Amino acid sequence: MPTARNCDVSLYYEADGDGPTVVFINDVGYGAWLWGWHYDAVAGPHETVVWDLRGTGRSDTPAGPYDVGMLAADLEAVLADHGVGSAHFVGAGLGGMVALKYAHQYSRARSLTLYCTAGSGDAIDRDALDALTLDAPSSLDGAFSPAFRAHDPDLMEQIASWRADEDATGEARDAQANAMTSFDAPPLYEITQPAEVYYGLDDPVVSPEAAQSLAADLPRGTEEAVEGRHCCFIEHAPAVTDRLLALLDEQTE
């Protein structure tokens, strides 16, 4: 499988499909499993790129600190290695911040789909973020609503297994979390790509008000409320991916 390099850091990624490129950017700690619900819908009519943030999965785990600018440079290395001329970005939490930074600093971004993302690390509830870590008690509580967890216990067990295989832990996870909470967005009025901001109505990490503020500050930003918590985009994946595909169609017409 391909790897890119940013200085001395090896970054693992996977690419599949043809057509316009869609790049998925992980949230703090989470591995590529996070995009399983989107992948099947998007792959085929589009090329998909999924990559492991430094400290996660099969990418290298250099010592911290990490910051969002560093992660955006990692993303640029991945896209350059794969020969991507332009791409649509889909990011969750920290991944949404990376998408914002990338869109401001580099030239390949065509559109942004941002899940549970804020424009400032000051808006992040660090205690709630740390409660999502793999080794925290009830680590899925802040990610998924009680109804969703109760509806499919087998899926919760599967997610726990995927997390054990792929998620960042320890100092690497902390370094990613620090990157999220220390983020200070570039001038948002200079990010002119179409941007859709989705937020969970019960997200303990990023409040609806923080996500709404981000959408309002982006020149072509829109907002969409979703029932659920920090991984609401998984709970309501069919509706969310339908809207993502509509956005992608709009941008390729």
Secondary structure as UniProt FT lines:
FT   STRAND          3..6
FT   TURN            7..8
FT   STRAND          9..16
FT   STRAND          21..25
FT   TURN            28..29
FT   HELIX           32..35
FT   HELIX           36..42
FT   TURN            44..45
FT   STRAND          46..51
FT   TURN            54..55
FT   TURN            57..58
FT   HELIX           68..82
FT   STRAND          87..92
FT   HELIX           94..105
FT   STRAND          109..115
FT   HELIX           121..123
FT   HELIX           126..130
FT   TURN            131..132
FT   TURN            134..135
FT   TURN            137..143
FT   HELIX           146..151
FT   HELIX           153..166
FT   HELIX           170..181
FT   HELIX           188..190
FT   STRAND          195..200
FT   TURN            201..202
FT   HELIX           208..217
FT   TURN            219..220
FT   STRAND          221..226
FT   TURN            230..231
FT   HELIX           232..235
FT   HELIX           237..252
//
